Amino acid sequence: MAKKAKKAQTDKGLKLKIVNPNAAGIDIASGEMQVCVPQDRDGDNNRTFGSFTNDLKAICKWLKLCQIDTVAMESTGIYWIPLYFMLQQEGFDVILCDAKSVKNYSGRKTDESDAEWIMLLHSYGLLKACFQPENTARMMRNLTRHRNNLLKSCSKETEHMQKSLDQMNIKLCNVISDLLGKSGQSIISAIINGNHDARSLSTLADSRCKASPEIIEASLNGTWDEDHLFTLRQSYELYQYIQEQIKECDNKIEALMSQYKAAVSTETPVKFIKNNKRIAKKNAISFDVQTYAFSLWGINPLDIPGMSNGAIMQLIGELGHDFTEKFETATKFCSWCNLVPNNKISGGKLLSSKVPKHKNHVGQIFRLCANSLKSEKTTMGFYFRRIQSKSGYLQAIVATAHKLAKVFYTMVKNKTSYDEKKVGLDEAELLKRKIQRTQLMLDRLNRKINGAA
């Protein structure tokens, strides 16, 4: 664990104490690692190593010879990951810190000076460790992010199919809502297999389509160019292949969740009640996420408005089961999620209160959940629309995401179920208060009129 800075009273006033005497600093790069240890440990205390596996092992060996206990490094891209885990396996206390917190070094910038500066800051306990989930959660995080990339690839291939159809003047996208729904896939598959008769293709559309069979038939009269049919076939086959990859990824995530569930035992007074919230079938997760979430956190987060199975699966990978132990309060958790304004005050005046622009994956998940509440008739939905009417759409997303994150943290921390009455006021109560305020304003105007008369 990272130690906090301490001050000591001396004859010359307050001075910082060294809290990590056996500290080392590492400057990370793709091709080399610059490692610095205290001067009394080695004559050549600031060394350059390569980035191959043998070089990383040499770093661990040298740090042990120098009697180093704790190591600080900055999070540079993904290059820190192999060394970070190797140092942890060797028993070092590793602190991964944000690059912004170590960039206040004045003077000539070199790799050697960066490593020495990181070591110095860590010796005095001036570096804060970045949040890192445990290894099993990290593996799930990598897979859930990979799943999101696969979904983006599916969207890209859908656009390619739509482009091929438009170039053949086939306006199927104008008459059905989902190109890759049941009707769309049946028609596209028939087109690829050589059926180019508009009337025959229109019969493949589901009877529940809003467009009439005549309109669907008219939209399927195209030029059937050979090159566009070729690109349509390849895009469709690639889409089907990616869908199979997504199913395989879901199976791997479920296997990891089963291992995680077996390793973690969470006692909770809350009884598990399955939420039957309506879930979209397209790109749906193939296993029951809320059961695993309850076994890890002791609550069912699907009860929270706006939450979905996909969001819960990503939160499990991003946070792990014990994130409430690493964030002392809900306020600190929301601040880490980048859902609170960064107030800049100087001279007693508020200069700026904008939310920082840097992205946080957990914050992005809560923002997407908040965006789905814009038309819901729940307390959270009323809150979203109330903020939107006062501050605008983007501010409403951030404010509602902040509220969702706070509710989620509190539920996991206290092991309590979702209670809508504690979240806010419903619309009826808000309208009553609005009527009361309006009535007070009318009474005030009536008194002014009577006084003027």
C-alpha positions in Angstrom: 0.0 0.0 0.0 1.2 3.5 -0.8 2.2 5.5 2.3 1.1 9.1 2.7 3.6 11.9 3.2 4.5 12.9 6.7 5.9 16.0 8.2 8.5 16.3 11.1 9.1 19.4 13.3 12.8 20.4 13.3 14.9 23.3 14.5 14.5 24.9 11.0 10.7 24.3 10.8 8.6 21.6 9.3 10.2 19.1 6.9 9.0 16.2 4.9 9.9 12.8 6.3 11.1 9.9 4.2 8.4 7.3 4.5 9.7 4.8 1.9 13.5 4.6 2.4 13.7 1.4 0.2 12.0 3.0 -2.8 12.9 2.8 -6.5 11.5 4.8 -9.5 11.1 3.5 -13.0 10.5 5.5 -16.2 8.6 3.3 -18.7 9.1 3.3 -22.5 8.4 0.8 -25.3 12.0 0.0 -25.9 13.8 0.6 -22.6 13.2 0.9 -18.8 15.1 3.5 -16.8 15.4 2.4 -13.1 16.7 4.5 -10.3 17.5 3.4 -6.7 18.9 5.4 -3.8 22.6 6.4 -4.2 23.8 4.4 -1.2 22.6 1.1 -2.7 24.8 1.0 -5.8 27.6 3.0 -7.4 25.6 3.0 -10.7 22.2 3.8 -9.1 20.4 5.0 -12.3 20.5 2.2 -14.9 18.9 1.6 -18.3 17.4 -1.8 -19.1 15.8 -3.2 -22.2 12.1 -4.2 -22.5 12.5 -7.9 -23.3 11.5 -10.5 -20.7 15.1 -11.3 -19.8 15.6 -7.6 -19.2 12.6 -7.4 -16.9 13.9 -10.4 -14.9 17.3 -8.5 -14.6 15.5 -5.5 -13.2 13.8 -7.6 -10.5 17.1 -9.3 -9.6 19.0 -5.9 -9.4 16.2 -4.4 -7.2 16.5 -7.3 -4.8 20.3 -6.9 -4.6 19.7 -3.2 -3.8 17.2 -4.2 -1.0 14.3 -2.4 -2.6 10.8 -3.0 -1.1 8.6 -0.7 -3.1 8.6 0.5 -6.7 6.8 3.4 -8.3 6.2 3.7 -12.1 4.1 5.9 -14.3 1.3 4.4 -16.4 2.7 4.9 -20.0 0.3 3.3 -22.5 0.3 -0.5 -22.0 4.1 -0.9 -21.7 4.0 -0.9 -17.9 1.9 -4.1 -17.7 4.5 -6.9 -18.0 6.9 -5.3 -15.6 4.2 -4.4 -13.2 3.0 -8.0 -12.8 6.5 -9.4 -12.8 7.4 -7.1 -9.9 4.3 -8.0 -8.0 5.0 -11.7 -8.5 8.5 -11.1 -7.1 7.0 -9.6 -3.9 7.6 -5.9 -4.5 5.0 -3.3 -3.4 4.3 -1.7 -6.8 2.7 1.8 -7.1 1.3 2.7 -10.5 0.8 6.5 -10.7 -0.8 8.8 -13.2 1.7 10.5 -15.5 0.2 13.9 -14.6 1.3 13.6 -11.0 5.0 13.2 -11.9 5.4 15.8 -14.6 6.2 18.8 -12.3 9.9 18.3 -12.6 11.7 21.5 -13.7 15.0 21.5 -15.6 16.4 19.3 -18.4 14.1 16.4 -19.1 15.8 13.0 -19.6 14.8 9.4 -18.8 17.4 9.5 -16.0 15.9 12.6 -14.4 12.4 11.2 -14.7 13.3 8.0 -12.9 15.1 9.9 -10.2 12.2 12.3 -9.7 9.7 9.4 -9.5 11.9 7.7 -6.9 12.2 10.9 -4.9 8.5 11.6 -4.8 7.8 8.0 -3.8 10.4 8.1 -1.0 8.5 11.0 0.6 5.1 9.4 0.0 3.9 12.1 -2.5 2.5 9.7 -5.1 -1.0 8.2 -5.1 -1.5 4.8 -6.5 -3.9 4.3 -9.4 -6.9 2.0 -8.9 -6.2 -1.5 -10.1 -8.6 -4.4 -9.9 -7.3 -7.8 -8.9 -6.0 -10.3 -11.5 -9.3 -12.2 -12.2 -11.3 -9.0 -12.6 -8.5 -7.6 -14.8 -8.8 -10.7 -17.1 -12.6 -10.1 -17.4 -12.0 -6.4 -18.0 -9.7 -7.3 -21.0 -12.4 -9.6 -22.4 -15.3 -7.2 -21.9 -13.4 -4.4 -23.6 -12.5 -6.9 -26.4 -16.2 -7.7 -26.7 -17.0 -4.0 -27.1 -14.5 -3.9 -29.9 -16.2 -6.8 -31.6 -19.6 -5.1 -31.4 -18.0 -2.0 -33.0 -16.7 -4.2 -35.8 -20.2 -5.6 -36.3 -21.6 -2.1 -36.6 -18.9 -1.3 -39.2 -19.8 -4.3 -41.3 -23.5 -3.4 -41.0 -22.6 0.0 -42.5 -20.7 -1.7 -45.3 -23.8 -3.9 -46.1 -26.0 -0.8 -46.1 -23.6 0.9 -48.5 -23.6 -2.0 -50.9 -27.4 -2.1 -50.9 -27.7 1.6 -51.5 -25.2 1.5 -54.4 -27.5 -1.1 -56.0 -30.5 1.3 -55.3 -32.0 -1.3 -53.0 -33.8 0.8 -50.3 -34.4 -2.0 -47.8 -33.1 0.2 -45.0 -35.9 2.7 -45.6 -38.7 0.2 -45.1 -37.5 -2.0 -42.2 -36.2 -0.7 -38.9 -33.4 -3.2 -38.5 -31.3 -4.3 -41.4 -30.0 -7.3 -39.5 -33.2 -8.3 -37.8 -35.1 -11.4 -38.7 -36.6 -10.0 -41.9 -33.4 -8.2 -43.0 -31.1 -11.2 -42.5 -33.5 -13.5 -44.4 -33.6 -11.2 -47.4 -29.9 -10.5 -47.5 -29.1 -14.2 -47.2 -31.5 -14.9 -50.1 -29.9 -12.1 -52.2 -26.4 -13.6 -51.6 -27.6 -17.1 -52.6 -28.8 -15.7 -56.0 -32.4 -14.8 -55.5 -32.9 -11.3 -57.1 -36.6 -11.4 -57.7 -38.2 -8.5 -55.8 -41.6 -10.2 -55.3 -40.0 -13.5 -54.0 -37.7 -11.6 -51.7 -40.6 -9.5 -50.2 -42.4 -12.7 -49.1 -39.4 -13.3 -46.7 -40.3 -10.3 -44.6 -42.0 -10.9 -41.3 -45.7 -10.3 -41.2 -45.2 -7.9 -38.3 -43.3 -5.4 -40.5 -45.1 -2.0 -40.6 -44.4 -1.6 -44.3 -46.8 -3.3 -46.7 -45.5 -6.2 -49.0 -46.0 -3.9 -52.0 -43.6 -1.2 -50.5 -41.1 -3.9 -49.5 -41.2 -5.3 -53.1 -40.7 -1.8 -54.6 -37.7 -1.2 -52.4 -36.1 -4.4 -53.6 -35.9 -3.5 -57.3 -32.2 -2.8 -57.8 -29.4 -3.0 -60.4 -27.8 -6.2 -58.9 -24.3 -5.2 -59.8 -21.7 -8.0 -59.6 -19.1 -5.9 -57.6 -21.7 -4.7 -55.1 -23.1 -8.2 -54.6 -19.5 -9.4 -53.9 -18.9 -6.7 -51.2 -22.3 -7.4 -49.7 -21.6 -11.1 -49.4 -18.1 -10.6 -47.8 -19.5 -8.0 -45.3 -22.4 -10.3 -44.4 -20.1 -13.3 -43.9 -17.7 -11.2 -41.8 -20.6 -10.0 -39.7 -21.7 -13.6 -39.1 -18.1 -14.6 -38.2 -17.8 -11.7 -35.7 -21.1 -12.8 -34.1 -19.6 -16.3 -33.6 -16.6 -14.6 -32.0 -18.8 -12.7 -29.6 -20.5 -15.9 -28.5 -17.1 -17.5 -27.9 -16.0 -14.4 -25.9 -19.2 -14.7 -23.8 -18.4 -18.3 -23.0 -14.9 -17.3 -21.9 -16.2 -14.5 -19.7 -18.8 -16.8 -18.1 -16.0 -19.3 -17.3 -13.9 -16.5 -15.6 -17.0 -15.3 -13.7 -17.6 -18.8 -12.4 -14.0 -19.0 -11.1 -14.3 -15.5 -9.6 -17.6 -16.5 -7.9 -16.0 -19.6 -6.4 -13.1 -17.6 -5.0 -15.2 -14.8 -3.5 -17.7 -15.4 -0.8 -20.0 -12.4 0.0 -22.4 -12.5 2.9 -25.4 -10.2 2.6 -28.8 -9.8 4.3 -30.4 -9.0 1.0 -32.3 -11.9 -0.6 -31.7 -12.4 -4.3 -34.7 -11.6 -6.4 -34.3 -11.8 -10.1 -35.2 -8.7 -12.0 -37.3 -9.3 -15.1 -36.3 -6.1 -16.8 -36.9 -6.1 -20.6 -33.6 -6.9 -22.3 -32.9 -6.3 -26.0 -32.3 -9.6 -27.9 -29.8 -8.2 -30.3 -26.2 -8.7 -29.1 -27.6 -10.0 -25.8 -25.2 -11.7 -23.4 -25.6 -15.4 -23.4 -25.5 -16.0 -19.6 -27.3 -14.6 -16.5 -25.1 -11.7 -15.4 -27.2 -10.5 -12.5 -26.7 -13.9 -10.6 -22.9 -13.5 -10.8 -23.2 -9.8 -9.8 -25.2 -10.7 -6.7 -22.7 -13.4 -5.7 -19.8 -10.8 -5.9 -21.4 -7.6 -4.5 -24.4 -9.0 -2.5 -26.9 -6.8 -4.4 -28.7 -7.0 -7.7 -27.5 -3.9 -9.7 -30.1 -4.6 -12.4 -32.7 -3.1 -10.0 -31.2 0.3 -10.6 -33.0 2.2 -13.5 -30.9 2.4 -16.6 -28.6 -0.5 -15.7 -28.3 -3.3 -18.3 -26.6 -6.7 -18.3 -23.9 -5.3 -20.5 -23.2 -2.5 -18.1 -23.1 -4.8 -15.1 -20.7 -7.2 -16.9 -18.3 -4.3 -17.7 -18.5 -3.0 -14.1 -17.5 -6.4 -12.7 -14.4 -6.4 -14.9 -13.5 -2.7 -14.3 -14.1 -2.7 -10.5 -13.8 -6.2 -9.1 -15.7 -7.3 -6.0 -13.8 -5.1 -3.4 -13.7 -1.7 -4.9 -15.6 -0.1 -2.0 -12.6 -0.9 0.2 -10.3 1.1 -2.1 -12.7 4.1 -2.3 -13.5 5.4 1.2 -16.6 7.3 0.3 -19.1 7.6 -2.6 -17.8 11.1 -3.3 -14.2 9.8 -3.9 -15.6 7.0 -6.1 -17.6 9.5 -8.2 -14.5 11.8 -8.4 -12.4 8.9 -9.7 -15.2 8.1 -12.3 -14.8 11.7 -13.6 -18.4 12.6 -12.8 -17.8 15.7 -10.6 -16.7 19.2 -11.6 -13.1 20.2 -11.2 -13.6 23.4 -9.1 -10.7 25.8 -9.6 -10.7 28.6 -6.9 -8.3 31.4 -6.6 -8.6 34.5 -4.4 -11.8 33.2 -3.0 -13.4 33.2 -6.5 -14.6 30.2 -8.5 -12.7 30.4 -11.8 -13.9 27.2 -13.4 -16.1 24.2 -12.5 -15.9 22.1 -15.7 -15.8 18.3 -15.7 -12.3 17.2 -16.8 -12.1 15.9 -20.4 -10.1 12.7 -19.6 -12.1 9.5 -20.1 -12.8 7.0 -17.4 -14.3 3.6 -18.5 -16.5 3.3 -15.4 -17.7 6.9 -15.8 -18.5 6.2 -19.5 -20.6 3.2 -18.5 -22.7 5.3 -16.0 -23.1 8.0 -18.7 -24.5 5.5 -21.1 -26.9 4.2 -18.5 -27.9 7.7 -17.7 -28.6 8.4 -21.4 -31.1 5.5 -21.5 -33.2 7.2 -18.7 -34.2 10.3 -20.8 -37.7 9.0 -21.5 -38.2 6.6 -18.6 -41.1 7.2 -16.2 -39.1 6.6 -13.1 -37.6 8.8 -10.4 -34.3 8.8 -12.2 -36.0 9.7 -15.4 -37.8 12.6 -13.8 -34.5 13.8 -12.3 -32.8 13.6 -15.8 -35.5 15.7 -17.4 -35.5 18.2 -14.6 -31.8 18.8 -14.9 -32.1 18.9 -18.7 -34.7 21.7 -18.5 -32.4 23.8 -16.3 -28.9 23.1 -17.6 -29.1 21.2 -20.9 -28.8 17.7 -22.2 -25.1 17.1 -21.7 -25.2 18.4 -18.1 -28.2 16.1 -17.4 -26.2 13.1 -18.5 -23.3 13.9 -16.2 -25.6 14.7 -13.2 -27.7 11.6 -13.7 -24.6 9.4 -14.1 -23.2 10.9 -10.9 -26.4 10.0 -9.1 -26.4 6.4 -10.6 -22.7 6.0 -9.5 -23.5 7.2 -6.0 -26.5 4.9 -5.7 -24.5 1.9 -7.0 -21.6 2.5 -4.5 -24.0 3.0 -1.6 -25.9 -0.2 -2.4 -22.6 -2.3 -2.6 -21.1 -0.6 0.4 -24.1 -1.1 2.7 -25.4 -4.3 1.1 -28.9 -2.8 0.6 -31.4 -3.2 -2.2 -32.6 -0.4 -4.4 -35.2 1.9 -2.8 -36.7 4.4 -5.2 -38.1 6.5 -2.3 -34.6 7.3 -1.1 -33.4 8.4 -4.6 -35.6 11.5 -5.0 -39.1 12.8 -5.5 -41.6 11.4 -8.0 -43.2 13.6 -10.6 -46.5 14.1 -8.7 -44.7 15.5 -5.7 -42.6 17.8 -7.9 -45.8 19.1 -9.6 -47.4 19.8 -6.2 -44.4 21.8 -5.2 -44.5 23.7 -8.5 -48.2 24.5 -7.9 -47.3 25.8 -4.4 -44.6 28.0 -5.7 -46.8 29.3 -8.4 -49.6 30.0 -5.9 -47.2 32.0 -3.7 -46.2 34.0 -6.7 -49.8 34.8 -7.5 -50.6 35.8 -3.9 -47.6 38.2 -4.0 -48.8 39.7 -7.3 -52.4 40.1 -5.9 -51.0 41.9 -2.8 -49.1 44.3 -5.1 -52.3 45.0 -7.2 -54.3 45.7 -4.0 -51.6 48.0 -2.7 -51.5 49.9 -6.0 -55.3 50.4 -6.0 
